[in-house]
């Protein structure tokens, strides 16, 4: 054989070898990926042959499957529309699923190992039993109230969030993000219609697809004073300890004075810590923060949950909505030394401090629950397709102990004073003890400030029944009072309808 033929033979052998290797790669390593691909039409048809399980709250299905006469036998539907969109997410045909629909997909679809007995039975009967059902902790009353009150807020804020949790268990009673969206067009069996609906939402500058309750971090304003007060109580300051205050105070090294929201707020040289919290005294807390030092403030924030990057809200054992990390921020100069001006601003919830609404609710819940912070969760129970077999029931878990019982008690008294005598009066509920803290966070000149309220409600026996955080982005002057009013309405609804725990 001459040299050219040998070279051709070698090339042909190499090509056959590569072809053989590629076939084996596809069959051995890529088979599952191709089989389960969203672009595999046969897989889609097979997936929609089985009725997907419901996602329910308070005995009502807010995500369910309806039978069709098309190629795909079932179509997902969301009777709650925009009210529950950021809790449930959505399960489209060709787009990526989100929310509880994503995190609980295997159980809802009936492919979970928990449902293997059902699938074995189906093999013998020829039935398609359907997926399992996911029951949530949500209170229908609290969720509906949160959605309506937030959407119709009296400050005309177009963006915001509200979240309520049971302080004793961590069960989420309400979770609303504004603006919201209707998930039903996203699950259309027409790929063109679903894609068009998604693109419209994704390109909306208001960001309706964002889950602001869990994923938005903004300066918390004076709500952060609870963290600073906790650090003070643990370092020799009592409720009646007098701290420096005044109408204005300029931190060392800074030419920018810190002032209070109104001239009537703590103009005297000294006030008690109780009065500083009640009146929301900026000058008092700025000086208190500098006195305590950056390390103590940041450590106390960390103990409340700031800096945590792996928290999720869904199933207690695995998965769920990812939660953005709240941050205490930098309080030092470039050389690493403490910057008193930055520390003073951070101590009133400005500078680089950033917080999610969930974190605000968790702070209030910890105070109400004697210093114990429970892990928040949404999934209460898994029920099999027959609705008689429970495959999972949530068992509440303590996440951390940010403060002692005594410090929590002192903080409760001060937060109750805020609602009874200070800026949180709009959150009051007849027959219940309500505590809270308002917050107004400056954004930049010419832009309305963000408005916050965090708080809790306790029954006549001293049992905490709800903790809440309400955020009105750019709520402006008077916005924190409106946030307090909305929070009171949500907690009142949660009391009447506590939801699943």
N, C-alpha and C positions, 0 to 999 in steps of 0.2 A: 504494500500500500504506500502510495507516495505521500509526501508531507502535506500537501493541500487537503487530501481526503482525510488524513489523520486529524488535522485541525478541525475540519467540519464535523467529524465524528465526535471529537471531544466536546465541541460546542453543543451538539445535539444532546449528548449525554448530560452535560451540565444543565441544559434547559429542562430535560426530563426530570433531573434531580430536584431542581427548584420547583417545578410543577408538583412533583410528589410531596415535597416538603410543605408547600402551600396548602395542598389538599388535606394533609394531616393536621396542619395548624388550624385550619377551619373546622375540621371534624372533631379534633380533640380539645382545642382550647377556646375556639370562638363560637362553638355551637350554641351554648346557652345564651350568649350575648345576642346572636342573631335570632334565636328562637323567641326571646323575650323583648326584642326591639319594638319600640312603638311604631316602627315603619313596616312591621310584618303584619300584613292584613289578616292572615289566618289567625294570628295570636289575638288580634283585636276582636275578631268575631268570636273566638272561643272565650275570651275574657267576659264579653258581654252576653254570653249564653247563661251565665249564673247571675242571679239577682244579688247585687251588692248590698251589704247590711246597712242598717240605718245608723245615723248619729243622732242621739236624742238628748233632750234636756227637759226635766220635769214631766216626763211621760209623753212629750211631743217630739215627733221626728222633724228635725230641721235639715237633714240630708237624707234623701231616700231615692230609690230607683223605680221608675215607671216603665211599664211594658210598652213597646212600640211595635209597629208593623214593618219596620225597616230591616236592613241587613243586620244591624246591631240590635239585639233583642230588647235591651234595657237602656234607658237614658237617665242620667243623674238629674235630680231636681232639688232646689233649695227654697222651700216655702217661706223661710224667714228672710230671704233676700239680703239686703244690705245690713240688716240688724246683726246678723251672725257671721258675716263674711270673714272677718278677721279672726274669728274663733275656729270656724270649720275649714277654711280654705276652699279648694275646689278640685274636682277630679275630671279633667278634660280627656278627650280621646287622643289627640296628638301632642298637646302641650304638656308641660311638666305639672304634676299635681302639687298642691301646697297644703299647709296647715294640718289639721287633724286627718284630713283625707290622705295626706302623704305619710304621716308618722304612724298611722294605724292601718295602713293600706293592706297588709297581709291578712289581718283579722277581718277587716271589712270585705275583702275580696274572697275570703274563704280558703286561702292558701296557707294560712298559719299552721304551724305544727300543733297548736292548741286544738285545731279542728280536724285532725287526721282521722279520728273515729267517724266523723261525718262523711269524709271523703271515701273511706272504706265502705261504709254503708251504701253510698251512692253507686259504687262499683257493682254492687249486687242488685240494687233496685233500679238502676238506670236513671235515677232522679238527679236533678241539679238542685240541691237543697238551698243553696244561697250562702252568702257570707254572714259573718257574725255581726252583732250590734254593739256599738260603743255608746255608753251612757256617760254624760258629762256632769260636772259639778254645778254648772251654770244655773242660776236662779232666773227663771223667765221674767219675773217681775222686775228684778234688779237690772237685767240686761235691757229690757224694753225701756225702762225708765232712764237708764244711762244713755241709751241711743237717742231717745226723744229729747231729753233735757240738753244733751250736748249739741245735737243738731239745731235746736231752737234756742241756743244760749242768748242771753240778753246783751251780749257784747258784740254780736254778729261776727264772732271768730269763726273762720272757715276751717281751721285745723285745730286738732286737739285730741285728747284721749282721756279715758276714764277706766279705772280698774278697781274692783272690790274683791277682797278675800276674807275668808273666815279666819280670824287670828288664831283660833284654837287648833285648826287643822291644816291651814294653807289652801283649802279648797277655793278655787276662783269662783266668785259669785257673779261677776260681770266683767266683760272685757270689750271695750269699744274703742275704735279708732276713727277719727274724722279727718277728711271725708272718707266715706266708705264706697262700696261698689256692689252691684248686683252680680253674683257669680253665675247666674243661669245662662247668659249668652256665651260664657266661656266654655260651657260643656255641650254646646250644640254639636250634633253629629256632622254638621257641615264644617269641614276644616276651614274653609274660607271665612265663614261667619265667625267662628271661634277665634281665628287669628286676627281678624279685623277688630273684634271686641277687645282682645288683649292689647293690641297695638294702640288702640285709642286710650285705654287706661294707662298703659306704660308711658305714653307721651304726654299725659295730662300733667301740667306743671304743679298742680296741687298734690300730686303723689297719692292717689287713692289706694294704691296697692300696698303702701307702707303700713306696717303695723306699729303705729306710734306708741301704743301702750307698752310694748316690749322692746322695740328697736330704736326709738328716738331718744337721744340724750341731749338735754338742754340744761342751761344753768338753772338751778332750783331756787335761787333767791333765798328768802328767809326761812324756807322749810328746812334748809341745812342747819339752821340754828339749833335744831333738836340734837344733831350730832355733836355740835360744839358744847351745848349744855350738858350732854351726857359725859363728855370728856372733863368738863369743869367739875361736875358732881363727883367724879372719881378721883379728883385731884384737889380735894380740900375745900371746894366751894359748895355752900349749901344754898337752899332756896332763899334764905333770908340774908345771905352774905351780900354786902354792898360792893358793887363793882363800879369803876369809873364810867361815866357816861358823858352827857353834854350835848349841846345843839350841833356841835361840829368837832371833828378830831382829824388831825393830819398825821398819818403814820410817819415814823422816822424815815428819812431818806426820800420821802415823797412830797411833792408840792401840791398834790391833789387831796383836798379835804373830803372826808366821809361825813355825810349828813343823814339825818333821819327823813322819813317820808313826809313828815309835817312838823312845823315848829313846836306843836304841842306835845310831841313824843319825846320823853325823857330829856328835857332841857336842863335839868339839874345836874350837878357835878357827879353825883353818885345815885345809883338805883340798886334795888335788890335784884338778884337773878330772876326771881319770880316776876317782878315788874318788867324786867328787860325782855323776858319771853312774851309776857302778856301784851306789852305795847309794841313788840318787835323793834327794839332799840338797836339801830345799826351801830351807833358810836360805842355803845356798851359792848356789843359782841365783837366788834373789830378790835377793841383794846383787850378784851378777854382772850381772843384767839392769839394775839401777839404774846400775851402773858403766858399762855399755855405752851406755845411753841408748835411749829409745823409738824414735828414727829408725832405728838400726841393727837393732833387733829386728824392726821392722815391715818394713824393706826385705829382710831375710833371709827372712822369712816369705813376702813377695811373690815372691822369687826361687824359692822352693820350690813356688809355685803358689797361695798364698793370694791372695784378691781376684779370681781369674779368674772371670768371669761367663759365658763363652761356650764352656766345655768340654763336649763331648758324648762319649759312649762307644757306639760302634756301628761304622759304616763309617768308615774312615780319611779318606775324601775328602769325605763329606757325611753329615749327620744322625746320629742316635743318641740314646740316653737323655740328657736334660739333667742336668748335674751342678750341684748347689748350690754357691755360692761359699763357701769357707772364709774366715774373717775373723780378723785379728789383733786387731781391736777398738780402742776408744778407750783412750788411756793419758794423757789430759791433763785439766787443770782447765777450768772454763768459760771462763777467759780465754785458753785455748790453751797455757798453760805445762804442762810435764810434771808429772803427779801421781805422785810416787815410790811411793805405796801401790798405785795402780792398775798401775804398771809392774812392781812387785815381784810382785803377784798374777798378772799376765799372763805373767811369766817362768817361772812354774810351771804354766802352762796353765789358769789360772783367770780371774777377772775377765770380760772380754768376748770372750776367745778362743773361737772356734768352728771345728770341723773336721768334714769328712765322713770316713767310713771309707776311701773311695777316696784322699783326700788323705794319710791316714796311710800307706797302702800305697805311694803314690807317693814319699813321703819316704824310706821304707825302701829302695825300689827304686833311688832316686837314689844313696843311699849305697853300696849293693851294686854298682852299675853304674859305679863310678868317677867319680861326680858327674854323669853324664848321665841326664836324666829323659826317658824315652820316652813318646810319647802313647799312652794306653791305648785299646784297641779290642777289639771282640767279633766282628766279621764278618771271617772269614778268606778266604772265596772265594765267588764266584757260579758255580754250575754250571747250564748250560742244561737244558731239559726232557729232553734225551737223555742227560744226565749225562756226556757226553764233551767238551763244549765249555765251556771256562772263559771267563767274561766279565769276571772281576775276581779278582785275587789281591793280598792286602794286602802292602804294602811298608812295614815299620816306619819311623817318623819320630821324630826327636828333637824333643821339645817345648821343652826349655830345659836350661841347664847351671847348676844352683843353686850348686854348689860345685866347687872345683878337685879334681883327682885326689888331691893331697896331703891336703886337708881331708877328702875322702871316706875316704881310707885311715885317718886318725886317728879319724874317727867310727866306722868299721867296728870298729876295735880296741876302742873304748870300748863299743860295743853288744855285741860278743862277750863282753866282760867282764861285762856285765849278765846274759847267759845262763849263763856259766860260773861266775860268782862272786856274782851278785846276785839280783834279784827275778824274773828271767826263766828260771830253771832248768827250768821245766816245758816249755819249748819245745825242749829239746835233742833232736838227732837223731843217732844213732850213725853215724859215718863222714862226717858233714858239719859244716861250720863254720856255726854259727847265731849271729846277733846280733839284738838287739832292745831294746825299751824298754817297760816297763809304765807304766800311767798310772791314777791314781784321781782322779776329778773330783767334787768336792763339788757337790751340787745345792742343797739348802736344809736347814735343821735338821729332823731327823726323817725325811728321805727318803734311802734308800740311795744311795751314790755310784755314778756310772757307772764301768765297768771297761774298760780298754783294753789292747791289746798291739799293737805294730807291730814287724815283724822281717823277716829274710831268711835264706835258706839258700844256702850255696855248696859246690860239690863240692871234691874233694881237689886239683883243679887251680886252684882259686880262681875258678871260673866261677859267677856267680850263677844259681840255678835257680828261685827263687821268692821273692816278697816278699808279705807278708800284713798285713792289719789285721783285728783282731777287736774288736768292741764288744759288751759286755753292758750294756744300759741298766739302771741300778739294781742292778748286780751286787753292790754292798755290800762289806763287809770280806772280803778274800781273793778278790774277783772278778777282779782283774788276773792273779793266778796261774792262775785257771781260763781266762782269755782266752789266756794264754801256752800253756797245755796244748792248747787247741783249735787255736791257730795252728800249733803243732808238728805236730799230726795232719794238718792241711790241707796243710802243706808236704811232709810225708812222702808223702801221697797224690799231690801234684803231681809229686814226683820219680819216683814209680813210673809215673805216667800224665801226661806233660807237656801233653797236649792239642795243639791246632793252633796254629801260630805264623805 
